[in-house]
Amino acid sequence: MSSPEPVRSLGELAALDPATRDARELEWFARVRTGDAQAFEALFRAYVDPLCSFAYSYVESESQAQEIVQDLFARFGSGARRSSGRAACGRISTVRRAIAC
């Protein structure tokens, strides 16, 4: 399976048209479910900074926010193989909307 161009940030991902963005996320999730480390890294790169900022807005501790996000990605990585790509994409879309608020 060929890799789409990497996305370096959530802003870059958000700049894509919705159909392309959703297709990119679905592909990442499908690849993560097969154990593809590059797809997991792409998701991580796209979401880590905004998720850390979002977590920081609640806990007001940079180290605690980073720990929360690290735990989130660890749980996601271990649970991704049990979840359908569409269900996982829906969850990440919810996170994307929450971060935008």
Beta strands, then each sheet from edge to edge (+ up, - down):
end
